Amino acid sequence: MDLNDAVCLWEPEPGWLNTASYGLPPRPTVEAVRRALDEWQRGARPWAEWDVSTGRSRAAFARLVGASADDVAVGATVSQLLAPVAASLPPGADVVVPGIEFTSNLFPWLVQDLNVRTVPPDRLADAIDRRTAAVAFSVVQSATGELAPVEDVLAAARSAGALVVADATQAVGWLPVDATRYDVLVCAAYKWLMAPRGAAFCYVGEAVRDRFRPVAAGWYAGEEHAYYGPPLRLAASARRFDISPAWFSYVGAAPSLDLLNDIGVEPIRAHNVALANRFRAGLGLPPSDSAILSVDVPGAEERLEAAGVRAAVRDGRLRVSFHLYTTEADVDAALDALTSP
């Protein structure tokens, strides 16, 4: 589907520059959730019919990141899906994380008996050495929009024999991501994937899968679903790390993910980065390669609010983000608000 044809499926109020906080759902997503809620209210369908969307979402996410559906687990949040990975490292293991990392990819390591070292994002690769058991980082940083030096980190980690754990929440959906390059890759779906909050995915490479204990295993992680009684019978695939899904979150996730695959990530990236660079140029800044921008503009929050533009403030700086439903008019309205005397 052509991106220009697809944008009619969204109905945003002008001025939404905050996808890095949450994405706006297309019409098919909203309609699917409304149908499911109506069916729930009336008791018109068995839950298994809603649960079909979980498998559909898993397959669509796998396609989006170039992986097999058998290597993708489902859950509700990033930290929940990372917990089994962190809990499986030996006590005292060395883990390197950027100091600016969003806490969903920091606290799971800190609550364990691990030696967590935080470093500046641009020094991440340099901090990896033979003592490093794992390196955990965001492909795109939430606070700044900075793209991680993925090639350098991967090279350093592979040389040191360290696990590579990536949070792609702020990347998948606008930036091409190949999950198979990492050992573990997590993604919350309510931002750039434009799904309801409560859907999240975790790629777990087959080569490392047996190194992690599925400490939150329940019936949904069982082979063919395990409803009652022993013995322990976990799925052979990454489904052993599944968390029983919030049905309606996945009912909404499936159409959004399918639509992203139909449009293709490359045209979305081109569109998003072009708008981000239009914004940067309006502030006299050089171009970048990210759909997220962090900038220090005095009084920005109040100025944008008065103009009806919705953005975010992170770490004291204005954060704006641009997705496929963002228009040049949205960008220009924000620039007018920030640059007018």
matplotlib code that plots the C-alpha trace (Angstrom):
import matplotlib.pyplot as plt

x = [0.0, 1.3, 1.9, 0.1, -3.0, -2.7, -2.8, -6.5, -6.9, -5.9, -7.9, -5.5, -6.3, -3.6, -0.5, 0.3, 4.1, 4.3, 4.4, 7.4, 4.9, 2.1, 1.1, -2.3, -4.2, -5.5, -9.2, -9.1, -7.4, -10.1, -12.9, -11.4, -11.2, -14.7, -16.1, -14.3, -15.5, -19.1, -18.7, -17.3, -20.2, -22.7, -20.9, -21.2, -17.8, -15.5, -12.2, -10.3, -11.6, -10.0, -6.8, -6.4, -5.1, -2.2, -0.8, -1.5, 0.3, 3.3, 3.6, 3.3, 5.9, 8.3, 7.9, 8.5, 11.9, 13.0, 12.5, 10.6, 7.4, 8.8, 11.5, 9.0, 7.4, 4.5, 3.8, 2.5, 5.6, 9.3, 10.5, 8.2, 9.8, 13.3, 12.9, 13.6, 16.8, 18.1, 17.1, 19.1, 22.5, 24.8, 25.2, 27.7, 27.6, 28.8, 26.1, 26.8, 23.9, 23.8, 23.3, 20.4, 18.6, 14.8, 14.3, 12.3, 15.7, 17.6, 15.6, 15.3, 19.1, 19.4, 17.0, 19.1, 22.4, 24.4, 27.2, 25.5, 27.8, 26.2, 28.2, 27.6, 25.7, 28.6, 31.0, 29.0, 31.1, 34.3, 32.9, 32.5, 35.3, 36.0, 34.2, 31.0, 28.2, 25.6, 25.2, 21.6, 20.7, 18.0, 18.3, 16.9, 17.1, 13.8, 15.0, 17.1, 16.2, 19.8, 20.5, 22.8, 26.1, 24.8, 27.6, 30.3, 28.3, 27.7, 31.3, 32.6, 30.0, 30.7, 34.4, 33.9, 31.3, 28.7, 24.9, 23.4, 20.0, 18.3, 15.1, 13.7, 10.5, 11.5, 12.7, 10.5, 7.8, 9.8, 13.4, 14.4, 15.4, 16.8, 16.1, 18.2, 21.4, 20.7, 20.4, 17.3, 15.2, 12.2, 9.6, 6.5, 3.8, 1.9, 4.3, 5.5, 3.5, 0.3, -1.2, -3.1, -0.9, -0.6, 1.0, 4.8, 7.1, 10.4, 12.7, 14.8, 17.4, 17.4, 21.1, 20.6, 17.1, 18.1, 20.2, 17.1, 14.6, 11.0, 10.4, 7.0, 5.8, 2.0, -0.5, 0.1, 3.8, 2.9, 3.1, -0.3, -1.3, -1.2, -4.4, -4.2, -1.7, 1.9, 4.3, 6.0, 5.6, 6.9, 6.8, 9.9, 9.8, 10.2, 6.6, 7.9, 8.5, 4.9, 2.9, -0.9, -2.0, -4.4, -6.8, -8.0, -4.5, -3.7, -7.0, -5.8, -2.2, -2.8, -4.4, -1.8, 1.1, -0.4, -0.8, 2.8, 4.0, 1.7, 3.1, 6.8, 9.2, 11.5, 8.9, 7.8, 11.4, 11.8, 8.6, 9.3, 13.0, 12.1, 9.6, 12.1, 14.7, 12.1, 11.7, 15.4, 16.0, 13.3, 15.3, 18.7, 19.9, 21.7, 19.8, 19.8, 18.7, 16.1, 12.3, 12.8, 14.3, 15.3, 16.1, 16.4, 14.0, 13.1, 9.4, 8.7, 6.1, 4.0, 4.3, 3.3, 0.5, -0.9, -0.7, -2.5, 0.7, 1.2, 4.8, 6.7, 9.4, 12.1, 15.0, 14.1, 14.2, 11.5, 11.0, 9.1, 8.5, 7.1, 5.2, 3.4, 0.3, 2.3, 2.0, 4.2, 1.4, 1.9, 5.6, 5.1, 2.6, 5.1, 7.9, 5.6, 4.9, 8.5, 10.0, 7.4, 8.4]
y = [0.0, 3.5, 5.6, 8.6, 6.4, 4.9, 8.2, 8.5, 5.7, 8.1, 10.9, 12.9, 16.3, 18.6, 19.0, 15.5, 15.4, 12.8, 9.3, 8.6, 8.7, 6.9, 6.2, 7.0, 3.9, 3.7, 3.2, -0.6, -0.9, 1.2, -0.7, -4.1, -3.1, -1.7, -4.9, -7.0, -4.8, -5.0, -8.8, -9.0, -6.9, -9.2, -12.4, -13.0, -14.7, -17.2, -15.8, -18.0, -16.0, -12.9, -14.8, -15.5, -11.9, -12.8, -15.3, -12.9, -10.1, -12.4, -13.3, -9.7, -8.5, -11.3, -10.2, -6.6, -7.5, -10.2, -13.1, -16.4, -16.3, -19.3, -16.9, -14.3, -14.3, -12.0, -10.1, -6.8, -4.7, -4.5, -5.0, -8.0, -9.7, -8.8, -10.1, -13.8, -12.8, -10.7, -13.4, -16.0, -14.3, -15.6, -13.5, -10.7, -10.9, -7.7, -5.9, -2.7, -0.2, 3.4, 5.8, 7.5, 4.2, 4.2, 2.3, -0.5, -1.7, -0.8, -1.8, -5.5, -5.7, -3.5, -5.6, -8.7, -9.4, -8.1, -5.7, -3.1, -0.5, 2.6, 4.6, 7.4, 6.0, 6.9, 5.0, 1.8, -0.3, 0.9, -0.3, -3.9, -6.2, -9.9, -9.5, -8.3, -10.9, -8.7, -5.3, -3.9, -0.7, 1.0, 1.0, 4.5, 6.4, 7.5, 10.8, 12.1, 10.2, 9.3, 6.1, 3.6, 2.7, -0.7, -1.9, -1.0, -2.5, -5.8, -6.1, -5.4, -7.8, -10.6, -10.3, -10.4, -13.2, -11.0, -11.2, -8.4, -7.3, -4.4, -2.4, -1.4, 0.2, 3.6, 2.1, -0.7, 0.8, 3.6, 2.3, -0.9, -3.4, -6.9, -8.7, -11.7, -9.6, -9.5, -12.3, -10.7, -7.8, -6.4, -3.9, -2.3, -1.9, 1.2, 3.7, 3.4, 0.2, 2.1, -0.7, -0.5, -0.4, -4.0, -5.6, -6.2, -8.6, -10.3, -11.9, -14.6, -16.2, -19.9, -20.1, -18.5, -19.6, -22.4, -20.0, -18.3, -19.6, -18.6, -17.5, -16.1, -19.2, -19.9, -21.8, -19.7, -20.7, -24.4, -26.7, -26.5, -24.5, -26.3, -25.8, -28.1, -30.1, -31.3, -32.1, -29.0, -28.9, -25.7, -24.8, -25.7, -22.3, -18.8, -19.2, -20.6, -17.0, -15.9, -14.0, -14.7, -11.9, -9.0, -10.0, -6.7, -5.2, -7.9, -7.5, -3.9, -4.8, -7.2, -4.7, -2.0, -4.4, -5.7, -2.2, -1.3, -4.4, -3.5, 0.1, -0.9, 0.6, 2.3, 4.8, 5.4, 6.2, 8.5, 10.4, 10.6, 11.7, 14.3, 15.9, 15.7, 17.5, 20.1, 20.8, 20.9, 23.2, 25.6, 25.8, 26.3, 22.8, 20.4, 17.3, 14.0, 10.4, 10.1, 10.6, 11.8, 15.1, 16.6, 20.3, 23.0, 25.8, 28.2, 28.1, 25.5, 23.5, 26.6, 27.9, 24.6, 24.1, 27.5, 26.6, 23.3, 21.2, 18.2, 17.1, 16.0, 17.2, 14.7, 15.5, 19.2, 19.3, 19.4, 16.1, 15.9, 12.9, 12.4, 9.4, 8.6, 10.5, 13.7, 16.4, 19.4, 21.6, 20.0, 20.7, 24.3, 25.0, 23.9, 26.0, 29.1, 28.6, 28.2, 31.0, 33.7, 36.7]
z = [0.0, -0.9, 2.2, 0.6, 0.1, 3.6, 5.6, 5.1, 7.6, 10.4, 11.8, 14.1, 15.5, 14.0, 16.0, 17.3, 17.5, 20.3, 18.9, 21.1, 23.9, 22.2, 18.6, 17.0, 15.8, 12.2, 11.6, 11.1, 14.6, 16.3, 14.6, 15.5, 19.2, 19.2, 17.7, 20.3, 23.2, 21.9, 21.6, 25.1, 26.5, 24.9, 25.5, 21.8, 21.1, 22.8, 23.9, 21.6, 18.6, 20.1, 20.8, 17.1, 17.0, 19.2, 16.7, 13.9, 15.7, 16.5, 12.9, 11.7, 14.2, 13.1, 9.5, 10.4, 12.1, 9.7, 12.2, 12.5, 14.5, 16.5, 17.8, 19.1, 22.5, 23.4, 26.6, 27.9, 28.7, 27.9, 31.5, 31.9, 28.9, 29.9, 33.5, 32.6, 30.7, 33.6, 36.2, 34.3, 34.5, 37.2, 40.4, 39.9, 36.1, 34.4, 32.4, 30.5, 29.9, 28.7, 31.6, 29.8, 29.2, 29.8, 33.0, 31.5, 30.1, 33.3, 36.3, 35.3, 35.5, 38.6, 40.7, 40.2, 41.9, 38.9, 38.4, 36.2, 34.7, 33.1, 30.5, 28.0, 24.9, 22.6, 24.8, 25.0, 22.6, 24.3, 27.7, 26.5, 27.5, 28.4, 31.8, 30.1, 30.3, 28.5, 26.9, 27.0, 25.1, 23.0, 19.3, 19.4, 22.7, 24.1, 25.6, 22.7, 19.6, 19.2, 17.1, 18.8, 17.3, 16.6, 14.3, 16.9, 19.8, 17.9, 16.9, 20.5, 22.0, 19.6, 20.2, 24.0, 23.9, 25.5, 25.1, 23.1, 24.4, 22.5, 23.2, 19.9, 21.2, 19.7, 16.4, 15.1, 12.9, 11.4, 11.3, 9.6, 12.3, 11.8, 15.1, 14.1, 14.6, 18.3, 20.9, 22.5, 21.1, 22.9, 21.7, 23.3, 20.6, 21.8, 20.2, 16.6, 16.1, 17.0, 19.0, 22.3, 25.4, 26.7, 23.7, 23.5, 21.7, 22.4, 19.9, 21.6, 19.3, 19.1, 19.9, 23.4, 24.2, 26.6, 28.6, 30.0, 32.6, 31.8, 35.4, 34.6, 32.8, 32.9, 30.8, 27.7, 27.7, 27.6, 24.7, 23.0, 26.1, 29.4, 31.3, 34.3, 36.3, 35.9, 34.4, 33.3, 29.5, 28.0, 24.4, 22.5, 20.7, 22.1, 23.1, 26.4, 27.4, 26.5, 29.1, 28.8, 26.5, 27.1, 24.4, 23.3, 23.1, 20.5, 18.7, 18.1, 17.5, 14.6, 12.1, 12.9, 12.4, 9.2, 7.9, 8.7, 6.7, 3.8, 3.6, 4.3, 6.8, 4.2, 2.9, 6.5, 7.5, 4.6, 5.4, 9.1, 8.8, 6.2, 8.6, 11.5, 9.3, 8.2, 11.9, 12.5, 9.6, 10.9, 14.2, 12.3, 13.2, 10.9, 9.5, 11.3, 10.6, 13.4, 13.6, 17.2, 18.1, 21.5, 21.7, 24.3, 23.5, 26.3, 27.0, 24.4, 26.3, 27.0, 23.5, 21.9, 24.2, 23.4, 19.7, 20.2, 19.4, 21.6, 22.3, 25.4, 27.7, 28.7, 31.0, 30.7, 26.9, 24.3, 22.5, 19.3, 17.1, 13.6, 12.2, 9.0, 10.0, 10.7, 8.1, 7.0, 8.4, 11.8, 11.6, 10.5, 13.2, 15.8, 14.2, 14.1, 17.8, 18.8, 16.6, 16.6, 18.8]

ax = plt.figure().add_subplot(projection="3d")
ax.plot(x, y, z, "-o")
ax.set_aspect("equal")
plt.show()
